Amino acid sequence: MISKSQKERLQKHLKKDWIQSVFIELKRQNITSSRGTPYRESMIRMVFIGKIEHDGIEQAIFDVFESRKLEFETSEKNKERILSQE
C-alpha cells in the first residue's frame, strides 16, 4: 500500500497527466481487471491515495514515477551542461 510519505514524493515528480502514463504502463504490463478490461481512473486514484491495495497498479505507478524522475534528472543535467558552456 502506498503510504502518505510515498504519496507526497510521488506527487512531486508525477505532476499532471500521470494517470494517462499509468494507463499506458498497465497496458504495457498487460495488467487488467478480472473481467479483462482496463482499470478505471477512480481505481488508480484510490490505489494512489492508499485507500485500496493493488500490487500491479502500485508497481505501474512506481514505474511511471521512476521514468519521470529519470527524465527530470536528465533534463536538469542537460540544462546545467548547456548553461556551463557560456
C-alpha positions as CSV (number, residue, x, y, z in Angstrom):
1,M,0.0,0.0,0.0
2,I,1.3,3.5,-0.8
3,S,2.0,5.4,2.3
4,K,1.4,9.1,2.9
5,S,5.1,10.0,2.7
6,Q,5.4,7.9,-0.5
7,K,2.4,9.7,-2.0
8,E,3.9,13.1,-1.3
9,R,7.2,12.1,-3.0
10,L,5.3,10.7,-6.0
11,Q,3.2,13.8,-6.4
12,K,6.4,15.9,-6.6
13,H,7.5,14.2,-9.8
14,L,4.3,12.9,-11.3
15,K,2.5,16.3,-11.5
16,K,-0.1,16.3,-14.3
17,D,-1.1,13.6,-16.8
18,W,0.3,10.9,-14.6
19,I,-2.9,8.8,-14.8
20,Q,-2.5,8.5,-18.6
21,S,1.0,7.3,-18.2
22,V,-0.1,4.7,-15.6
23,F,-2.8,3.5,-18.1
24,I,-0.1,3.1,-20.7
25,E,2.2,1.3,-18.2
26,L,-0.7,-1.0,-17.1
27,K,-1.4,-1.9,-20.8
28,R,2.3,-2.5,-21.4
29,Q,2.5,-4.9,-18.5
30,N,-0.8,-6.5,-19.5
31,I,-2.5,-5.7,-16.2
32,T,-6.3,-5.6,-16.4
33,S,-9.3,-6.1,-14.1
34,S,-10.6,-9.6,-13.5
35,R,-13.0,-9.0,-16.4
36,G,-10.1,-8.3,-18.8
37,T,-10.9,-4.6,-19.0
38,P,-8.5,-1.7,-18.2
39,Y,-8.8,-0.3,-14.7
40,R,-10.8,2.9,-14.3
41,E,-9.2,6.2,-13.3
42,S,-11.0,6.1,-10.0
43,M,-9.4,2.7,-9.1
44,I,-5.9,4.1,-9.9
45,R,-6.6,7.2,-7.8
46,M,-7.8,5.1,-4.9
47,V,-4.6,3.0,-5.0
48,F,-2.5,6.2,-5.3
49,I,-4.1,7.7,-2.2
50,G,-3.8,4.5,-0.2
51,K,-7.5,3.6,0.1
52,I,-7.1,0.3,-1.9
53,E,-4.1,-2.0,-2.2
54,H,-3.3,-3.5,-5.6
55,D,0.3,-4.6,-6.4
56,G,0.0,-4.3,-10.1
57,I,-1.3,-0.8,-10.1
58,E,1.2,0.3,-7.4
59,Q,4.1,-1.1,-9.5
60,A,2.8,0.8,-12.5
61,I,2.7,4.0,-10.5
62,F,6.2,3.5,-9.3
63,D,7.4,2.6,-12.8
64,V,6.0,5.9,-14.1
65,F,7.5,7.8,-11.2
66,E,10.9,6.2,-11.9
67,S,10.8,7.1,-15.6
68,R,9.6,10.7,-14.9
69,K,12.3,11.2,-12.3
70,L,14.9,10.0,-14.7
71,E,13.6,12.3,-17.4
72,F,13.7,15.2,-14.9
73,E,17.3,14.5,-13.8
74,T,18.4,14.1,-17.4
75,S,16.8,17.4,-18.3
76,E,18.4,19.2,-15.3
77,K,21.8,17.8,-16.3
78,N,21.4,19.0,-19.9
79,K,20.4,22.5,-18.6
80,E,23.5,22.6,-16.5
81,R,25.7,21.4,-19.3
82,I,24.3,24.0,-21.7
83,L,24.5,26.9,-19.2
84,S,28.1,26.0,-18.3
85,Q,29.2,26.3,-21.9
86,E,28.6,30.1,-22.0
